[in-house]
Each structure stands twice: as C-alpha cells, then as structure tokens.
Amino acid sequence: MTTNPTLAELADRATASRDRPAYGHDALITCDRLVRIFSADGVEVQALQGLDLLVREGELMALVGASGSGKSTLMNILAGLDTPTAGAARVAGRDLLAMTAKDRLAYRRTVVGFVWQQTARNLMPYLTAAQNVALPMQLAGTGGRRAARADRALELLDLMGVAECRDRRPQQMSGGQQQRVAIAVALAGDPSVLLADEPTGELDSHTAEQIFAAFRRANEQLGTTVVIVTHDQAVADEVRRTVAIRDGRTSTEVLRRSEVDAETGRETVVAREYAMLDRAGRLQLPADYTAALGMRDRVALELESDHIAVRPDDSGHQP
C-alpha cells in the first residue's frame, strides 16, 4: 500500500532539486528553453517554443518529427547558420547567442561539421574528392602542410569507404559516394559535433545503410558526437537514442539498450519510450496514448509516493 507524500517531504524534495548542478553543465550540447520566431508578411511563426535538449559527448542520436515540427530550425541553430530568438544554447562551451559573425565563422570551421540532404550542396563540383576534403583544413589553417592535409584527406576517405574516389569529381560519383565524401569533408576540421540534416533523404534503402554505417564509424573510431535529423525510421531505429520534436518542443524520447538472454546467449535490443518533461514542467503525452483513453482539454492528476498518475477527466464538467 502506498501513501501520499507529506508537505514536509515535498519541501525536502524541492530543496534537493534546487541544490542540483546547473542544467546541462556536463553536456556537450545544451538547449535551454530555446525559442525561434520567424516573421513573414507580418505574421509571426514560432518554430521553436521553449525547446530543451541535452546531448552528451560521444553520443550517436537521431532527431525525428513531422514537417514543420522545428527540427531543421534546431539543426540550423546548432550549426551556427541561424540564431535563436530567446533561451540559451551552448555547444562545446560556446554560447551560440553571444557569438559575433567572426566567432560564428570560426565555430562552423572548427567546432561543428554539417552534412546537407542535397548531395550536390556538400561538395565543390570542380574539385576532386581528396581536394574537397582538404579544403576545410586549408581554410581553417589546420592540418599542417599541404602533404599532411592530403594524407589526412585520404585517411578520412578510407574511413568512409570511398578511397577509390580520391581523384574523382562529384559528377563522376554515385549519390551514396558523394554523401560519404561529404561526411569526410564535415570531419576534416576534427569537429566536436557532426550534424546531418536528412542525409539519406535522396538515397535508396541500401545506400542509406552505407551512409549510416559511415556515421557509426565516425562516432566509434573518431569519438565524434553525431546528431542526425531523419525521416528514415530504419536510421532512427539504429541509434541508441531517438528524440522526437513536436510543435517546437521535444516531446518523446526512445532509448535502446542491448540485453542478453541468460539461457540462449542471444542479444536483443530493447526499446523504451519516455515522455519529455521540459524545464517549465510541460509534458507532451503521445497522441496515440491520449486518443486511446479519450483524453482532451484537461486531465486529472494525482501525486503518489513514487509517481504521478494521469487519468481522463472524470469531473463531469466540460471546460
């Protein structure tokens, strides 16, 4: 039998909560109540509505959401291509709201790598694959002398499984080869974070598998944190963590872990879905859950000793 907590117990919990370290203090990426408002023809559109997100160093994760959910806006902010309207965003210790134009350029060259969906957008058409990969190092003044940059470019192409494309220009490569070269380009500056916006959107399922394998190698062998925006459920199912964005806020999160059957020794992946509680205490319940119970407008809450019960409104009064 469970008993409801007393006021004193609730007060103790609140005090303990206030004593916790600052939100996202140990995360590589921290988005705290992030807001982005666009104005078009006198109409304001809130693409992000107080979004919270933490990404730890070394993660390989996916962001999913319907068109217009805000996921691409978030990626552009993290890539230094756009600026938030309000809130806080930090990547590898850089405050994205406080950076100057010069800071932002240096940030894009050294802190983040970015892969676009459109393969042609990622590469210079008049340069070979090796030259495309060496170019970011040359622009950032990293990688040592020209010969050292060329060697590093070949190492990255080999890691991506496209060493045979070193002397080919983009038009001489398949879409999948172009995208793997693009990942090598994004890794050339040794970024802390690799961001990819729908990187498999223009590719067939077999080629998409090759692209994801390339991201996995970058994550496992180079230790690069990878964040992928995708509509491809096959890609989302391959990562350990998938965060869904809905209406400009993180809504649900799926965590996957491997379990080994003690009798057979067979390894299986177990997935569990969580609702995200944002910094303002807001909770987005999955639509299929609320529909199944006929929940709308308001719900009944009850605080138990170790959980909060959420039930359909049974008051008999319509709001």
C-alpha positions as CSV (number, residue, x, y, z in Angstrom):
1,M,0.0,0.0,0.0
2,T,1.3,3.4,-0.9
3,T,0.8,6.7,0.9
4,N,0.8,10.2,-0.5
5,P,3.9,12.3,0.5
6,T,3.6,14.9,3.2
7,L,4.2,18.6,2.7
8,A,7.4,18.3,4.6
9,E,8.6,15.6,2.3
10,L,7.7,17.6,-0.8
11,A,9.6,20.6,0.6
12,D,12.7,18.4,1.2
13,R,12.5,17.2,-2.4
14,A,12.2,20.8,-3.7
15,T,15.2,21.9,-1.7
16,A,17.2,18.9,-3.1
17,S,16.1,19.9,-6.6
18,R,17.4,23.5,-6.1
19,D,20.8,22.2,-5.0
20,R,21.4,20.2,-8.2
21,P,24.1,21.4,-10.6
22,A,23.1,23.9,-13.4
23,Y,21.0,22.4,-16.2
24,G,23.3,20.9,-18.9
25,H,26.5,21.6,-17.0
26,D,28.2,18.4,-18.2
27,A,26.5,18.2,-21.7
28,L,28.3,18.8,-25.0
29,I,25.1,20.4,-26.4
30,T,22.6,22.3,-24.2
31,C,19.4,23.9,-25.4
32,D,17.6,25.5,-22.5
33,R,14.1,26.9,-23.2
34,L,15.1,27.7,-26.8
35,V,12.8,30.0,-28.8
36,R,13.0,30.9,-32.5
37,I,10.4,33.2,-34.0
38,F,10.1,34.0,-37.7
39,S,8.2,36.9,-39.2
40,A,6.7,36.6,-42.7
41,D,4.3,39.1,-44.2
42,G,3.6,40.5,-40.8
43,V,2.7,37.1,-39.3
44,E,4.9,35.6,-36.5
45,V,5.6,31.9,-36.5
46,Q,7.2,30.2,-33.5
47,A,9.3,27.4,-34.9
48,L,10.8,26.6,-31.5
49,Q,8.7,27.1,-28.4
50,G,10.9,26.7,-25.4
51,L,12.8,23.6,-26.5
52,D,15.0,21.7,-24.1
53,L,17.7,19.3,-25.2
54,L,20.9,17.7,-23.8
55,V,23.4,15.8,-25.9
56,R,26.3,14.1,-24.1
57,E,29.8,13.8,-25.6
58,G,30.2,10.7,-27.8
59,E,26.5,10.2,-28.4
60,L,25.1,9.0,-31.8
61,M,21.5,10.1,-31.8
62,A,18.6,10.9,-34.1
63,L,16.1,13.8,-34.1
64,V,12.7,13.0,-35.7
65,G,9.5,14.9,-36.2
66,A,6.9,15.8,-38.8
67,S,7.5,18.6,-41.3
68,G,7.3,21.9,-39.6
69,S,8.0,20.5,-36.1
70,G,11.1,22.6,-35.7
71,K,13.8,20.0,-36.1
72,S,15.6,21.6,-39.1
73,T,15.4,25.0,-37.4
74,L,17.1,23.5,-34.4
75,M,19.8,22.0,-36.6
76,N,20.5,25.3,-38.3
77,I,20.9,27.0,-34.9
78,L,23.3,24.3,-33.7
79,A,25.3,24.6,-36.9
80,G,25.7,28.3,-36.5
81,L,23.6,29.1,-39.6
82,D,20.8,30.7,-37.6
83,T,20.4,32.5,-34.3
84,P,17.8,31.8,-31.6
85,T,15.3,34.5,-30.6
86,A,15.4,33.6,-26.9
87,G,16.6,31.0,-24.4
88,A,20.1,29.5,-24.2
89,A,22.1,27.3,-26.5
90,R,25.7,26.1,-25.9
91,V,27.8,23.7,-28.0
92,A,31.2,22.6,-26.7
93,G,31.3,25.5,-24.4
94,R,30.4,28.1,-27.0
95,D,27.4,30.4,-26.3
96,L,25.5,30.5,-29.6
97,L,23.6,33.7,-28.6
98,A,26.7,35.6,-27.8
99,M,28.9,34.9,-30.8
100,T,29.9,37.6,-33.3
101,A,29.9,37.0,-37.1
102,K,33.6,36.2,-36.9
103,D,33.1,33.9,-33.9
104,R,30.3,32.1,-35.9
105,L,32.6,31.6,-38.9
106,A,35.3,30.1,-36.7
107,Y,32.7,27.9,-34.9
108,R,31.5,26.5,-38.2
109,R,35.0,25.7,-39.3
110,T,36.3,24.1,-36.1
111,V,33.5,23.0,-33.8
112,V,30.8,21.6,-36.0
113,G,30.6,19.7,-39.2
114,F,27.5,19.7,-41.3
115,V,26.1,17.4,-44.0
116,W,23.2,18.6,-46.1
117,Q,20.5,16.4,-47.6
118,Q,21.2,17.5,-51.1
119,T,24.4,15.7,-52.1
120,A,25.4,18.4,-54.6
121,R,25.3,21.1,-51.9
122,N,28.0,19.4,-49.9
123,L,30.9,19.4,-52.5
124,M,32.7,21.8,-54.8
125,P,31.9,20.4,-58.3
126,Y,35.3,21.4,-59.8
127,L,37.4,19.7,-57.1
128,T,38.2,16.0,-56.6
129,A,37.1,14.1,-53.5
130,A,40.5,14.5,-51.9
131,Q,40.6,18.2,-52.7
132,N,37.2,18.7,-51.3
133,V,38.2,17.1,-48.0
134,A,41.5,19.0,-47.8
135,L,39.8,22.4,-48.4
136,P,38.3,22.9,-45.0
137,M,41.7,22.2,-43.4
138,Q,43.2,24.8,-45.7
139,L,40.6,27.4,-44.9
140,A,40.9,26.9,-41.2
141,G,44.7,26.8,-41.3
142,T,44.8,23.4,-39.7
143,G,46.2,20.0,-40.7
144,G,49.8,21.1,-41.2
145,R,51.5,21.4,-44.6
146,R,49.9,20.6,-47.9
147,A,51.2,17.0,-47.9
148,A,49.9,16.4,-44.4
149,R,46.5,17.7,-45.3
150,A,46.5,15.4,-48.4
151,D,47.4,12.4,-46.2
152,R,44.6,13.3,-43.7
153,A,42.1,13.6,-46.5
154,L,42.9,10.1,-47.8
155,E,42.6,8.7,-44.2
156,L,39.1,10.2,-43.9
157,L,38.1,8.9,-47.4
158,D,39.3,5.5,-46.5
159,L,37.4,5.6,-43.2
160,M,34.2,6.4,-45.1
161,G,34.9,3.6,-47.5
162,V,35.4,5.8,-50.6
163,A,39.2,5.8,-51.0
164,E,38.7,4.8,-54.7
165,C,37.0,8.2,-55.3
166,R,40.0,10.3,-54.3
167,D,40.7,11.6,-57.8
168,R,37.0,11.8,-59.0
169,R,34.9,14.9,-59.1
170,P,31.4,14.8,-57.8
171,Q,29.7,14.2,-61.2
172,Q,31.9,11.0,-61.5
173,M,30.5,9.6,-58.3
174,S,27.2,8.0,-57.3
175,G,24.9,9.8,-54.8
176,G,26.0,7.5,-52.0
177,Q,29.6,8.0,-52.7
178,Q,29.1,11.8,-52.8
179,Q,27.4,11.7,-49.4
180,R,30.2,9.6,-47.8
181,V,32.7,12.1,-49.3
182,A,30.6,14.9,-47.8
183,I,30.9,13.2,-44.3
184,A,34.6,13.1,-44.8
185,V,34.5,16.9,-45.6
186,A,32.5,17.5,-42.5
187,L,35.0,15.6,-40.4
188,A,38.1,17.3,-41.9
189,G,38.1,20.1,-39.3
190,D,38.1,17.5,-36.4
191,P,34.7,18.8,-35.1
192,S,33.3,18.2,-31.7
193,V,29.9,17.6,-33.3
194,L,28.8,16.3,-36.7
195,L,25.3,17.4,-37.7
196,A,23.4,15.9,-40.6
197,D,20.0,17.1,-41.9
198,E,18.2,14.2,-43.7
199,P,21.4,12.8,-45.1
200,T,19.7,9.7,-46.6
201,G,16.6,11.6,-47.9
202,E,17.7,11.3,-51.6
203,L,19.0,7.7,-51.4
204,D,17.6,4.2,-51.6
205,S,17.5,2.0,-48.6
206,H,20.7,0.0,-49.3
207,T,22.7,3.2,-49.9
208,A,21.1,4.7,-46.8
209,E,22.5,1.8,-44.8
210,Q,26.0,2.6,-46.1
211,I,25.6,6.2,-45.1
212,F,24.6,5.3,-41.6
213,A,27.5,2.9,-41.3
214,A,29.8,5.8,-42.2
215,F,28.3,7.9,-39.4
216,R,28.7,5.0,-37.0
217,R,32.4,4.6,-37.9
218,A,32.9,8.4,-37.3
219,N,31.3,8.0,-33.9
220,E,33.1,4.9,-32.8
221,Q,36.5,5.4,-34.3
222,L,36.9,9.1,-34.1
223,G,34.8,9.7,-31.0
224,T,32.8,12.4,-32.8
225,T,29.3,13.2,-31.4
226,V,26.8,12.7,-34.2
227,V,23.3,14.2,-34.4
228,I,21.1,13.1,-37.4
229,V,17.8,14.6,-38.4
230,T,15.9,12.0,-40.3
231,H,12.5,10.8,-41.6
232,D,14.0,7.3,-42.2
233,Q,12.7,5.1,-39.4
234,A,15.4,2.5,-40.3
235,V,18.1,5.0,-39.4
236,A,16.2,6.2,-36.2
237,D,16.0,2.5,-35.1
238,E,19.7,2.0,-35.4
239,V,20.8,4.6,-32.8
240,R,20.6,4.3,-29.1
241,R,18.6,7.4,-28.6
242,T,15.9,9.0,-30.7
243,V,14.3,12.3,-29.7
244,A,11.0,13.4,-31.2
245,I,10.2,17.1,-31.7
246,R,6.6,18.2,-31.9
247,D,5.3,21.7,-32.1
248,G,8.7,23.2,-31.5
249,R,9.5,21.2,-28.3
250,T,11.0,17.9,-27.5
251,S,8.0,15.5,-26.9
252,T,9.2,11.9,-26.5
253,E,12.4,10.0,-26.4
254,V,13.2,6.4,-27.2
255,L,16.2,4.8,-25.5
256,R,17.5,1.4,-26.7
257,R,19.7,-0.9,-24.9
258,S,21.1,-4.4,-25.6
259,E,20.1,-7.3,-23.4
260,V,21.5,-10.9,-23.5
261,D,19.2,-13.9,-22.8
262,A,20.8,-15.9,-20.0
263,E,19.7,-19.2,-21.5
264,T,20.4,-18.7,-25.2
265,G,23.1,-16.1,-25.1
266,R,21.2,-14.2,-27.8
267,E,21.5,-10.5,-27.8
268,T,18.4,-8.4,-28.4
269,V,17.8,-4.6,-28.4
270,V,15.0,-3.4,-26.1
271,A,13.5,0.0,-26.8
272,R,11.5,2.1,-24.2
273,E,9.7,5.3,-24.9
274,Y,9.7,8.2,-22.5
275,A,7.8,11.5,-22.4
276,M,9.9,14.6,-22.1
277,L,9.4,16.9,-19.2
278,D,10.7,20.3,-20.1
279,R,12.2,23.0,-17.9
280,A,8.8,24.7,-17.5
281,G,7.3,21.4,-16.3
282,R,5.4,20.8,-19.5
283,L,4.7,17.3,-20.7
284,Q,3.6,16.2,-24.2
285,L,1.8,12.9,-23.9
286,P,1.9,10.7,-27.1
287,A,-1.1,11.4,-29.3
288,D,-2.0,7.7,-29.6
289,Y,-2.0,7.3,-25.8
290,T,-4.4,10.2,-25.2
291,A,-6.6,9.2,-28.1
292,A,-6.9,5.6,-26.7
293,L,-8.2,7.0,-23.4
294,G,-10.2,9.9,-24.9
295,M,-8.1,12.5,-23.1
296,R,-8.5,16.1,-24.3
297,D,-8.6,19.6,-22.9
298,R,-7.7,18.6,-19.3
299,V,-6.7,15.5,-17.3
300,A,-6.8,14.5,-13.7
301,L,-3.5,14.3,-11.8
302,E,-2.8,12.5,-8.6
303,L,0.5,12.6,-6.7
304,E,1.6,9.2,-5.4
305,S,4.7,8.4,-3.3
306,D,6.8,7.4,-6.3
307,H,4.8,8.6,-9.4
308,I,2.2,10.9,-10.8
309,A,-1.0,9.3,-12.1
310,V,-2.5,10.9,-15.2
311,R,-6.1,10.0,-15.8
312,P,-9.0,11.2,-18.1
313,D,-11.1,14.0,-16.7
314,D,-13.9,12.4,-14.7
315,S,-15.4,15.5,-13.2
316,G,-18.4,15.6,-15.5
317,H,-17.7,19.3,-16.3
318,Q,-16.7,20.4,-19.7
319,P,-14.2,23.3,-19.8
